[in-house]
């Protein structure tokens, strides 16, 4: 008997997994949430320890120190930055501040785009990516969608397929946004996991595209999802409108301390993370393909794959869940089918365990078929 683990529409719900399969949440090896396997930089843990007494005072409602560091790190002015309680709050603030009546999504994509837009009363219009394009949509299809909507969300790299649109396509879409008076929201939550030379981003060109807003997350790359921290970059006009709608002190003091420490942690952490993710992603893809999975060749710290027949995403999630390994069932993503799952890329030891269990699960299934 299978059951829905993604009751809240996201991965990382080990509490639901524990209630479904038994045991405790801490017992699960969670491949459904895409968090840096190295954990937070040591500087972050030290700063949090030293800053614990900051809980006795209110956090800075202007996020000034963190914004100053972001401004230096990103090469944009502080007036172009909005800090949020995770990237999700940045998305919500954009919708609240700009009030779009029609919101466009490219499916398959992060479910929060659709969910938040609907919460704020917008009509959703979407286009769908193509399997032969690794689940990306054709640029012309996105442009046609932009003609129909006030605001468009686009993942870069996209979740769940982990694929980037080329820079020339981004510029093309940004020009279309200007022509159609559409706000183009680029979600770059996972872009830090890609080597800097390979990142495709409009961040260096924001001055040319006032209709573009870029959202990024600190929680995934720096492994602090429990603290919730993200930010948006865009024209001062849009950032000001977002700030005016933000609840005072929505970003807590410990999150700001952690964010400041993240930005001071240096390049070594970034290099080590990217090196490990690149190595382990290649190893996982090779092993999954050897087990007859059909794998989408993405660039992020997760892998979209289709299970071999006669498995389904639900039955694979069930089988691995009983072994205390949680994966993301992607069958509910519009545009994907009943066999799609997503694996986070973790460290070597965790991946060894995943591949060992995966092999034994598949072997038992095949042995059952032969008997």
Number of C-alpha atoms within 10 A of each C-alpha: 5 11 13 14 27 18 10 10 15 16 20 20 19 23 15 17 25 20 12 16 17 14 14 14 16 11 13 18 20 25 22 25 22 24 24 23 20 16 15 21 21 13 17 24 17 12 17 19 11 11 14 12 10 14 11 8 8 10 19 15 15 14 17 13 14 21 22 16 18 20 17 12 11 14 11 19 16 19 16 19 27 25 30 28 21 25 23 20 21 27 24 20 24 24 22 18 17 14 16 21 15 18 27 28 25 26 25 25 23 20 17 14 23 21 13 17 25 14 10 14 14 20 14 17 16 21 19 19 21 15 12 9 11 16 22 23 19 15 14 12 14 22 17 12 20 27 16 16 22 21 28 26 22 23 28 25 26 27 25 28 24 23 22 24 19 13 13 10 15 20 16 13 19 25 18 20 23 16 12 16 16 23 26 25 23 24 24 24 25 25 25 21 24 21 16 12 6 11 19 19 20 18 19 10 12 19 13 14 19 19 23 27 25 25 26 24 27 24 26 25 27 25 19 23 17 9 18 22 26 23 23 27 27 25 20 16 11 24 23 16 16 24 19 12 13 21 10 12 15 14 24 20 23 20 25 24 21 27 27 20 22 25 18 14 17 12 10 10 17 18 14 11 23 21 14 20 26 17 13 18 24 15 14 23 20 13 15 21 15 10 16 13 20 17 21 20 16 19 23 29 29 26 26 25 24 24 22 18 9 9 15 19 24 22 18 24 23 24 20 18 21 17 17 24 23 29 25 26 26 26 18 15 17 16 17 20 14 17 22 25 26 25 23 25 29 25 17 16 8 16 19 13 13 21 15 11 17 19 14 11 16 16 13 11 13 12 10 9 8 7 5
